[in-house]
Amino acid sequence: MEIDGVEVVEQSEDYGYSWSWDDPRGFQSEILWQREVGHLSLGTRQLPGGWIHNRLDPNAWGSARTIYEARQVVENYVTQAAAKPG
């Protein structure tokens, strides 16, 4: 799927879903959704380094009980990340 000009790859995982993209700020990003608990975590890396993951703040981004809520969080996050400084 494409969000504000950023190509985001959605993939089904054993634990839920993942979304990954090349962040406009110069690194790779992914959001992981753990279906059982509704947690979302953000991972970033700058090659050749490994991934660093942190749970997204549920107060800022919300939690996700369904795939639709998780996609909304991903869309909101990528929209903010892709925004041009101004």
C-alpha distances in whole Angstrom, upper triangle without the diagonal:
4,7,10,10,8,6,5,6,7,11,14,17,21,21,17,14,13,10,10,10,13,14,16,19,20,19,16,15,14,14,16,17,20,20,24,25,22,22,19,19,18,19,19,21,22,23,26,26,25,22,24,22,23,23,21,24,24,26,23,20,21,21,19,21,18,14,14,16,14,10,13,14,11,10,14,14,12,13,16,16,14,17,20,23,26
4,7,6,5,5,6,9,10,14,17,20,24,23,20,17,15,11,11,10,12,13,13,17,18,17,16,15,14,15,17,19,22,23,26,27,23,23,20,20,18,19,19,21,22,23,25,26,25,23,24,23,24,23,21,24,24,26,23,20,22,22,20,23,20,17,16,17,16,12,13,14,11,9,12,13,10,10,14,13,11,14,17,20,22
4,5,5,7,7,10,12,16,19,21,25,24,21,17,15,12,12,10,12,11,12,15,17,17,15,14,14,14,17,18,22,22,26,26,22,22,18,19,17,18,18,20,21,23,26,26,25,22,23,22,22,21,19,21,21,23,20,17,19,20,19,22,20,17,15,16,14,11,11,12,9,7,9,10,7,7,10,10,9,11,14,17,19
4,6,8,10,14,16,19,22,25,28,27,24,21,18,15,14,12,13,12,11,14,16,17,16,15,16,17,20,21,25,26,29,29,25,24,21,21,19,20,19,21,22,24,27,27,26,24,24,23,24,23,21,22,23,24,20,18,21,22,22,25,23,20,18,18,17,14,13,14,12,9,10,11,8,6,9,10,7,8,11,14,16
4,7,9,13,15,19,22,25,28,28,25,21,19,15,14,11,11,11,10,13,15,16,15,15,16,18,21,22,26,27,31,31,27,26,23,22,20,20,19,20,21,22,25,25,26,24,24,24,25,25,23,25,26,27,23,21,24,25,24,27,25,22,20,21,19,16,16,17,14,12,13,13,10,9,12,11,8,10,12,15,17
4,6,10,13,16,19,22,25,25,22,18,16,12,10,7,8,8,8,11,12,13,12,11,13,14,17,19,23,24,28,28,25,23,20,19,16,17,16,17,17,19,22,22,22,20,21,21,22,22,20,23,24,25,22,19,22,23,22,25,23,20,19,20,17,14,15,15,12,10,12,12,8,9,11,10,7,11,12,16,19
4,7,10,13,17,19,23,23,20,16,14,10,9,6,8,9,11,14,14,14,12,12,12,14,16,18,22,23,27,27,24,23,19,19,17,16,16,17,18,19,21,22,21,19,21,21,22,22,21,24,24,26,24,21,23,23,22,24,22,19,18,19,17,14,15,16,12,11,14,13,10,12,14,13,11,14,16,20,22
4,6,10,13,15,19,19,16,12,10,6,6,5,8,10,12,15,15,14,11,10,9,10,13,15,18,19,23,23,20,19,16,16,14,14,14,16,17,18,21,21,20,17,19,18,19,19,18,21,22,24,21,18,20,20,18,21,19,15,15,16,14,11,13,13,9,9,13,12,9,11,14,12,12,15,18,21,24
4,6,10,12,16,17,14,10,8,5,5,6,10,12,15,17,17,15,12,11,9,10,12,14,17,18,21,22,20,19,16,16,14,14,15,16,18,18,20,20,19,17,19,18,20,20,19,22,23,25,23,20,21,20,18,20,18,14,15,17,14,11,14,15,11,12,15,14,12,15,17,16,15,19,21,24,27
4,7,10,13,14,11,7,6,5,7,9,13,15,18,20,20,18,14,12,10,10,10,11,14,14,18,19,17,17,14,15,14,14,16,18,20,21,23,22,20,18,19,17,19,18,18,21,21,24,22,19,19,18,16,17,15,11,12,14,11,9,13,13,10,12,15,14,13,16,18,17,17,21,24,26,29
4,6,10,11,9,6,5,6,8,12,15,17,20,22,22,19,16,14,11,11,10,11,13,13,17,18,17,16,14,15,15,15,17,18,21,21,22,22,19,17,19,17,19,19,19,22,22,25,24,21,21,19,16,17,15,12,14,16,13,12,15,15,13,15,18,17,16,19,21,20,21,24,27,30,33
4,7,8,6,5,7,9,12,15,19,21,24,26,25,22,19,16,13,12,10,10,11,11,14,16,15,15,14,15,16,16,19,21,24,24,25,24,21,19,20,18,20,19,19,23,22,25,25,21,21,18,15,16,13,10,13,15,12,12,16,16,14,17,20,19,19,22,24,23,24,27,30,33,35
4,5,5,5,7,10,13,16,20,21,25,26,26,22,19,16,13,12,9,9,9,10,12,14,14,14,13,14,15,15,18,20,23,23,24,23,19,17,18,16,18,17,19,22,21,25,25,21,21,18,16,16,14,12,16,17,14,14,18,18,16,19,21,20,20,23,25,24,25,28,31,34,37
4,6,8,10,14,16,20,23,25,28,29,29,25,22,19,16,15,11,11,9,9,11,13,14,14,15,15,17,17,21,22,25,26,26,25,21,19,20,18,19,18,20,23,22,26,26,23,22,19,17,16,15,14,17,18,16,17,20,20,19,22,24,23,23,27,28,27,28,32,35,37,40
4,7,9,13,16,19,23,24,27,28,28,24,21,18,15,13,9,8,5,6,7,10,10,11,11,12,15,16,19,21,25,25,26,24,20,18,18,15,16,15,17,19,19,23,23,20,19,15,13,13,13,12,16,16,13,15,18,17,17,20,22,21,22,25,26,25,27,30,33,35,38
4,7,11,14,17,21,22,25,26,27,23,20,17,13,11,8,6,5,5,8,10,9,10,10,12,14,15,19,21,24,25,26,25,21,18,19,16,17,15,16,18,17,21,21,18,17,13,11,11,10,8,12,13,10,12,15,14,14,17,19,18,19,22,23,23,24,27,31,33,35
4,7,10,14,17,18,22,23,23,20,17,14,10,8,6,5,7,8,11,13,11,11,10,11,12,13,16,19,22,23,24,23,20,17,18,15,16,15,15,18,17,21,20,17,16,14,11,12,11,8,11,12,9,9,13,13,11,14,16,16,16,19,21,20,21,24,27,30,33
4,7,10,14,15,18,20,20,17,13,10,7,6,4,6,9,11,14,15,13,12,9,10,10,10,13,15,18,19,21,19,17,14,15,13,14,14,14,17,17,21,19,16,17,15,13,15,13,11,13,13,10,10,13,12,10,13,15,14,13,17,18,17,18,22,25,27,30
4,7,11,12,15,17,17,14,11,8,5,5,7,9,12,14,17,17,15,14,11,11,10,10,12,14,17,18,20,19,17,14,15,13,15,14,14,17,18,21,19,15,17,15,14,16,15,12,13,13,10,9,12,11,8,10,13,11,10,14,15,14,15,18,21,24,27
4,7,9,12,14,14,11,7,6,4,7,9,12,15,17,20,20,18,16,13,12,10,9,10,11,13,14,17,16,14,12,14,13,15,15,15,19,20,22,20,17,19,18,17,20,18,15,17,17,13,12,14,13,10,12,14,12,10,14,15,13,14,17,20,22,25
4,6,9,11,11,9,6,6,6,9,12,15,18,20,24,24,21,19,16,14,12,11,10,11,12,13,16,16,15,13,15,15,17,18,17,20,21,24,21,18,21,21,20,23,21,18,19,19,16,14,16,14,11,12,14,12,9,12,14,11,11,15,17,19,23
4,6,8,7,6,5,6,9,12,15,18,22,24,27,27,24,22,18,16,13,12,10,10,10,11,14,15,15,13,15,16,18,19,18,22,23,25,22,20,23,23,23,26,25,22,22,22,19,17,19,17,14,14,16,13,10,13,14,11,10,14,15,18,21
4,5,6,5,5,6,9,12,15,18,22,24,27,26,24,21,18,16,12,11,9,10,10,12,15,15,15,14,14,15,16,18,16,19,21,23,20,18,21,22,22,26,25,22,22,21,19,17,18,16,13,13,14,11,8,11,11,7,7,11,12,14,18
4,5,7,9,10,13,15,19,22,25,28,31,30,27,24,21,19,15,15,12,13,12,14,17,18,18,17,18,18,19,21,19,21,24,25,21,20,23,25,25,28,27,25,24,24,21,19,19,18,15,14,15,12,9,11,11,7,6,9,9,11,15
4,6,9,10,13,16,19,22,26,28,31,30,27,24,21,18,15,14,11,11,10,13,16,16,17,16,16,17,18,20,18,20,23,24,21,20,23,25,26,29,29,26,26,25,22,21,21,19,16,16,16,13,11,13,11,8,8,10,10,11,14
4,7,10,13,16,20,23,26,29,32,31,28,26,22,19,15,14,10,9,8,10,13,13,15,14,15,17,19,21,20,23,25,27,23,22,26,27,27,31,30,27,28,27,24,23,23,21,18,19,19,16,14,15,15,11,11,13,13,14,18
4,7,10,14,17,20,23,26,29,28,26,23,19,16,13,10,7,6,5,8,10,10,11,11,12,14,16,18,18,21,23,25,22,21,24,24,25,28,28,25,26,25,22,21,22,20,17,18,18,15,13,16,15,11,12,15,16,17,21
4,7,11,13,17,20,23,26,25,23,20,17,14,11,8,6,5,6,8,11,10,10,9,11,12,14,17,16,20,22,24,22,20,22,22,23,26,25,22,23,23,19,18,20,18,14,16,17,14,12,15,15,12,13,16,17,19,23
4,7,10,14,17,19,22,21,19,17,13,11,7,6,4,7,9,11,14,12,11,9,10,10,12,13,13,16,18,21,18,16,19,19,19,22,21,19,20,19,16,15,16,14,11,13,14,11,9,13,13,10,12,15,17,19,22
4,7,10,13,16,19,18,16,14,10,8,6,5,6,9,12,14,16,14,12,9,10,9,11,12,11,15,17,19,17,15,17,16,16,19,18,16,17,16,13,12,14,12,9,12,13,11,10,14,14,12,14,17,20,21,25
4,7,10,13,16,15,12,10,7,5,5,6,9,12,15,17,19,17,15,11,11,9,10,9,9,12,13,16,15,12,13,12,12,15,15,13,14,13,9,10,12,9,7,11,12,9,10,13,14,13,15,18,21,22,25
4,7,9,12,12,10,8,6,5,7,8,11,14,18,19,21,19,16,12,12,9,10,9,10,13,14,17,16,13,14,12,11,13,13,11,14,13,9,11,13,11,9,13,14,12,13,17,17,16,19,21,25,26,29
4,6,9,9,7,6,5,7,9,11,15,18,21,23,24,22,19,16,15,12,12,10,10,13,12,16,16,13,12,9,8,10,10,8,11,10,7,9,12,10,10,13,15,13,15,18,19,18,20,23,26,28,31
4,6,6,6,5,6,9,12,13,17,20,24,25,26,24,20,17,17,13,13,11,12,14,13,17,18,15,14,10,9,9,10,10,13,12,10,13,15,13,13,17,18,17,19,22,22,22,24,27,30,31,34
4,6,5,7,9,12,15,17,21,23,27,28,30,27,24,21,20,17,17,14,15,17,15,18,19,16,14,10,8,7,7,8,11,11,9,12,15,14,14,18,19,18,20,23,24,24,26,28,32,33,36
4,6,8,11,14,17,19,23,26,29,31,32,29,26,22,22,18,18,15,16,18,16,19,21,18,16,12,10,8,10,11,15,14,12,16,18,17,18,21,22,21,23,26,27,27,29,31,35,36,39
4,6,9,12,15,18,22,25,28,30,31,28,25,22,20,17,15,12,13,14,12,16,17,15,13,9,9,8,10,12,15,13,12,16,17,15,17,20,20,20,22,25,25,25,28,30,33,34,37
4,7,10,13,16,20,23,27,29,30,28,24,21,20,16,14,11,11,12,10,13,15,12,10,6,5,5,8,9,12,9,8,12,13,12,13,16,17,16,19,21,21,22,25,26,30,31,33
4,7,10,13,17,20,24,26,27,24,21,18,16,12,11,7,8,9,8,12,13,11,9,6,7,9,11,12,14,11,9,13,14,11,12,16,16,15,17,20,20,20,23,25,28,29,31
4,7,10,13,17,20,23,24,22,19,15,14,10,9,6,6,8,8,12,12,9,9,7,7,10,12,11,13,11,8,11,12,9,9,13,13,11,14,16,16,16,19,21,24,25,28
4,7,10,13,17,19,21,18,15,12,10,6,5,4,5,9,10,13,13,11,11,10,11,14,15,14,16,14,11,13,14,11,10,14,14,11,13,17,16,15,18,20,23,24,27
4,7,10,14,16,18,16,13,10,8,5,5,6,6,10,12,15,13,11,13,13,14,17,17,16,17,16,12,13,14,11,10,13,13,10,11,14,14,12,15,18,20,21,24
4,7,11,13,14,12,10,6,5,4,7,9,10,13,16,18,17,15,17,16,17,20,20,18,20,19,15,16,17,14,12,15,16,12,13,16,16,13,16,19,21,22,25
4,7,10,12,10,8,6,6,7,9,12,12,15,18,20,18,17,19,19,20,23,23,21,23,21,18,18,19,16,14,17,17,13,13,16,15,12,15,17,19,20,24
4,6,8,6,6,5,6,9,12,15,16,19,22,24,22,21,23,23,24,27,27,24,26,25,21,21,23,20,17,20,20,16,16,19,18,15,17,20,21,21,25
4,6,6,8,8,10,13,15,19,19,22,25,27,25,23,26,26,27,30,30,28,29,28,24,24,25,23,20,22,22,18,17,20,19,16,17,20,20,21,25
3,5,7,9,12,15,18,21,22,25,28,30,28,27,29,29,29,32,32,29,31,30,26,26,28,25,22,24,25,21,20,23,22,19,20,23,23,24,28
4,7,10,13,16,19,23,24,27,30,32,30,29,31,31,31,34,33,31,33,32,28,28,30,28,25,27,28,24,23,26,25,22,23,26,26,27,30
4,7,9,13,16,19,21,24,27,29,27,26,29,28,29,31,32,29,31,30,27,27,28,26,23,25,26,22,22,25,24,21,22,25,26,26,30
4,7,10,13,17,19,22,25,27,26,24,26,26,26,28,29,27,29,28,24,25,26,24,21,24,25,21,21,24,24,20,22,25,27,27,31
4,6,10,13,15,18,21,24,22,21,23,22,22,25,25,23,25,24,20,21,23,20,18,21,21,18,18,21,21,18,20,23,25,25,29
4,7,10,12,15,18,21,20,19,20,20,21,24,25,23,25,23,20,21,22,19,17,21,20,17,17,21,20,17,20,22,24,24,28
4,7,9,12,15,18,17,16,17,16,17,20,21,20,22,20,17,18,20,16,15,18,18,15,16,20,18,16,19,22,24,25,28
4,6,9,12,14,14,13,14,14,16,19,20,20,21,19,16,18,18,15,15,18,17,14,16,19,17,16,19,21,24,24,27
4,6,8,11,11,10,11,10,12,15,17,17,19,16,13,16,16,13,13,17,16,13,16,18,17,16,20,22,25,25,28
4,6,9,8,7,8,9,11,14,16,16,17,14,12,14,13,10,11,14,12,10,13,15,14,14,17,19,22,22,25
4,5,5,6,7,9,12,15,17,18,18,15,13,16,15,11,13,15,13,12,15,17,15,15,19,20,23,22,25
4,5,5,4,5,9,12,15,16,16,12,12,14,13,10,13,15,13,12,16,17,16,17,21,21,24,25,27
4,6,6,8,12,15,17,19,18,14,14,17,15,12,15,17,14,14,17,18,16,18,21,21,24,24,25
4,6,9,13,16,18,18,18,14,14,15,13,10,13,14,11,10,14,14,12,14,17,17,20,20,22
4,7,9,13,14,15,14,10,10,12,10,6,9,11,8,8,12,12,11,13,16,17,20,20,22
4,7,10,12,13,12,9,9,12,10,7,11,12,11,11,15,15,15,17,19,20,24,24,26
4,7,9,11,11,8,7,11,10,8,11,13,13,13,16,17,17,19,21,22,26,27,29
4,6,7,8,5,5,9,9,8,10,13,13,14,16,18,18,20,22,23,27,28,30
4,7,8,7,8,11,11,11,14,16,16,17,20,21,22,23,25,27,31,32,34
4,5,5,6,9,10,11,13,14,16,17,19,20,22,23,24,26,30,32,34
4,5,5,6,9,10,10,12,14,15,16,18,20,21,22,24,28,30,32
4,5,5,6,9,10,11,12,14,15,16,19,20,21,23,26,28,30
4,5,5,6,9,10,11,12,14,15,17,18,20,21,25,27,29
4,5,5,6,9,10,11,12,14,16,16,18,20,24,26,28
4,5,5,6,9,10,10,12,14,15,16,18,22,24,26
4,5,5,6,9,10,10,12,14,15,17,20,22,24
4,5,5,6,9,10,11,12,14,15,19,21,23
4,5,5,6,8,10,10,12,14,18,20,22
4,6,5,6,9,10,10,12,16,18,20
4,6,5,6,9,10,11,15,16,18
4,5,5,6,9,10,14,15,18
4,5,5,6,8,12,14,17
4,6,5,6,10,12,14
4,5,5,9,10,12
4,6,8,10,13
4,6,9,12
4,6,9
4,6
4
